[in-house]
Amino acid sequence: MIESYSFGKMVIDGREYTADLIIYPDGRIRDSWWRVQGHRLTRNDIEDLVEENPEVIIAGTGAFGLMKPDQDLSVRLKEKGIEFIALPTEPAVRVYSKTSREKRTGACFHLTC
């Protein structure tokens, strides 16, 4: 599904994305995804992804990891039975590619900083 990632750009199934995005477990993509507080990731920012009942949510936190998940986000997702993995975007893409073949996986990716 994800063919490549470089700073500010991700290619998925031949289509180039240049803004942050969410990938739902069924493969749908929401591009031009914005968070309420910029570089902070809260449950509200991914509520529609959570409602899709993924087994895993992977957050690509940017090339330099500047998007920071709320401290309680992992705990809140675990209470719903969702594993949460947050990594800088490049390694997050690798984890997503592997995990999405094995489990019902959703992801949100910050493509720049």
N, C-alpha and C positions, 0 to 999 in steps of 0.2 A: 504494500500500500504506500508507505512513505519511501520515495525513491531517493531523496537527498535533502540535506539541510545544510545551509551555510548562513552566516550572520544576516538576518533580515529576510531570508527566503527559504521556503520549504516547497518541495515538489511532491505531490501526491497524485498517483494515477495520471501522470502526464500534465497535471494542472499546477501552475506556479502560484503560490500564496506569498504575499509580502506583508501580511498583517497577522497578528496573533489569532489563534484559532482553537476550536474545540473539535475533537473527533469523537463521535458517539459510538457505542458498541456495535451498532448496525452499519457503521461505515459512513453515515452522514457527516458532513463537515459544516460547521458554522464558522465562517471567516469574519474578519474584522471584529473579533471578540475584544471587548473592553472590560476592565475591572473597575469597580466603583472607586477604589483608591489607588490607581496606578500600579505601583510595584508591590502591592499587598494582595494576596490571594485569600479570599474568605469563602465560606460555604455559600453565601449568597451569589458569588460570582460563578459558581458551578452548579447551582441548584437544579437547573434543567438536566445536566449530565447525571447528577445523583438520582434524579427521578427515573432514569433509564435502567436503574438497578444493575450497574456493572459489578463484577467481582473485584475489579482493580481499577483505580484511577491513577494515571501517571501524569505528573505535572512537570513540564519542561520549564525551568525557572529562568531561562535566558542564557545567552552565551557565557555570561559571567556570573550567573546565578543571582541576579539582583531582584527578581520577583520572589518575595518571601511569603510562604504560607503562614497563616495564623497559627500560633502555637497549639491551639486546641483542635485544629482542623483534622489532623490524623486521628485523634481520639474520637471526635464526633463521627467521622466516617467509619471507624472501626465498630462503633456502637450499631451502625446500620449494616455491618457485615461486609464493608468495603475496605480492601487493602489500599493504602495510599502510599505512593512512591513519588518523592520530589527530588529531582536532579537537574543540574544544568542541561540545557536543551539537547546538546549533542549526545551525551550518554542516555538521556531520556528517550531519544528516538530509537536507539539500539534496544533498550529495555522494552519499549512499546512494540517494536517489530517482533521480538521473541514472545513476549507475553500475550499479545493479541492472537497469536496462533494457538495458544493453549487455554486461554480464559476469556470470558466476556469482559473486554477491556475498553475503557474510555480514556481520553487524554485531553489535556489543555496545554498549549505550547505558547510561551512568550518567545518570539523569534529574534528579538534584538538583545539588548543589554541584559 
